[in-house]
Amino acid sequence: MSKTAFPFVAKDVSALARALGRELEASDSKPGHVQLLNMLSRSAGYQNFQHFRAQAEAQARLEREPPPADPVDHVLVERLARNFDGAGRLIRWPSKTSHQHLCLWALWARIPAEQVFSEAAFNDLIKAAHLFGDHALLRRELINYQMVSRTQDCRDYRRIEQRPPAEAIALIRHLAPRPGP
């Protein structure tokens, strides 16, 4: 039977010492191994040693396993991709609001991260990313969905870094330029 080592961490060593002292004072005799494990665990805020051990094992499992991938509606991604040309530019503005939002993520991905743009430069970026001629609509929607921030005087625009939804990630990957032969 192999023994597993569990790291024991106390946020406040002084509180741990006080709690352990109270546990030892309440004990009638010299505590045994299991009693000491339970006292230490209770002093650190656990119910008993088994509770401490279960928490440590669960944490170890979660750190080993990759987080589950979000499910992707590939049919929806395929439908959304029809709104873009071969170069990844938005051809038309979808009529459904949920589709509009996901298409905006593809535009968001084309905005360089951690850069500040003037209004004219930001408009040029948006104009290059679509073909239906309404950059003001796209700029406004990017701001409304909090994908882009701008200053009060509308001089500076910046992409807000965040994780897109699963379908948007799949769409962005689908629209990404493919390396040539």
N, C-alpha and C positions, 0 to 999 in steps of 0.2 A: 504494500500500500504506500503510494508516494504522498508526501506531504506538500501541500501548496502553501507558498508564502503569501501572506496578504499584507500589503503596506498599511501601517497604522499611522494615521495623521490626526492630530488634534489642532483645531483652529486656535485655541487659547490654552497654552500649557498650564497657566495658573488656575484656570477653571477646572482643568483636568485634575490637577493635584488636589484641589479642594474637594472635588466630587469623590475622588479615589480615597482621600482621607476619611470622609464621612462613611463611605462603604466599609472601610477597614475597621472604623470605630464601632459600627453596628454589628460587626461579625463577632460571634462568641468565642471562636477559636481561630487558630491559624488556618487561613483558607487554602484549599487544595488548588490544583492546576486549573480545573474547570471553573471553580469559583472565582479565581483570579482573572481568567479570561472574561467571564461575565461582568465582573467589577470594572475591568478596564473598558469593556465595550459600553456599559451603561454610563461610565464617566465621560466617554466621548460622544454621548447622545444617542446611542443605539439601545434597543430594548434588551438585548442580550447578545452573546457571542454569535449565535446562529443568525440573528438579524444582521450583524456586522458582516459576517461571512457571505450571506446571500447578496448584500449590497456590493461587496467587493467582486464577487463572481459575475454579477450582472454587468457591472461597469467594465470588467475585462472582456466579456463577450461583446458588448456594444462597441468597444474600441477596436476589436478584431474584425467585426463585420462591417462591410461598407453600408452606408445608408441605402435603403431601398429606393430604386429609381421611381420617379413619378410616372404614372401611366400616361401614354401619349395617344391621342386620337389621330392616327395616321391618315384616315380618310379626310378629316378636317384640314390637316396640314396640306394634303394634296389639293384640296379645294382652294385653300388660301393661296397656294403657289401659283394658281392660274391668274391671280391678280398682278403677277410680276412677269417681266420679260426675261430673256436669257441672261441679261447683265444684272439681274436682281433689282431693276427699277420698278417702282409701283406704276402699273398701267392705268388702273382705275381704282376709285375709292369704293370699297364694298358697302352694300346697303345695310347689312346687319352690324349693329354696334359692337358685338363681341368679335366679329371678324375684323372690324376696323382697329380695335384695340390690339389684336394679335399682329396685324399688318404694321402697326406703328412700331412694334418691337423690332421688326426687320429694318425700319428706318433708324431707330435708336442705335442698333448695332453698327450702323455705318458712320455714326458720329464718333470721332476720336475721343477716347477717354481722357479725363483730367486735363482738358484744354478749355480755355475761355475763348469765345468767339464774339466778334462784333455782330450787330444785327445783320449787316450786309453779308458778312462771311457766313453766318448761319443760314441766311436765306439762300445763298449760293449752294451750300451743302444740300439743303432740302430740294432745291430745283434740280440738282444733278441726280437726286435719288427717286424722282418721279417724272411721269410723262403727261399728266392730265392738267397741268397748269394752275394749280391752286396751292402754292406753297404756304400762303397765310393760313389756310385751313389746317394743313399738316403741322405747322409751327404751333398754332393754338391748341391742337389736340395733344401734341407732345407735352405741352405745358399743363394742360388740364389733367392729363393722366399722370402727372408728376414724374415724367421721364426726363424732362429738361427743366432747368431752373433759369430764371432771368432776374436781373436786378430790377428795382422799382422803375428806373428810368428807361428800361428796355435796351440798354446799351450792351450788356454782357449776357451771353448765353452759355450754359454748361450742362453737359450730360450728367444726370444723377445716376450714380452707380448702384445697381440692384440686380437681383437674380430674376430673369424673365421666367414666365410660366413654362411648363414642359412643352406645350405645343409651339410656343414662340421659339424656344431653343431649337426644336426640330426644324422649324421653318427657316431660321437663321442659318442653320447648318446646310439645309437643302439649297438655299440661295447663294451660299458662299461660292466664290469662283473656284473652279476645278483646275488643277494644274494640267497644262497641255502635254501632248505626247513628246 
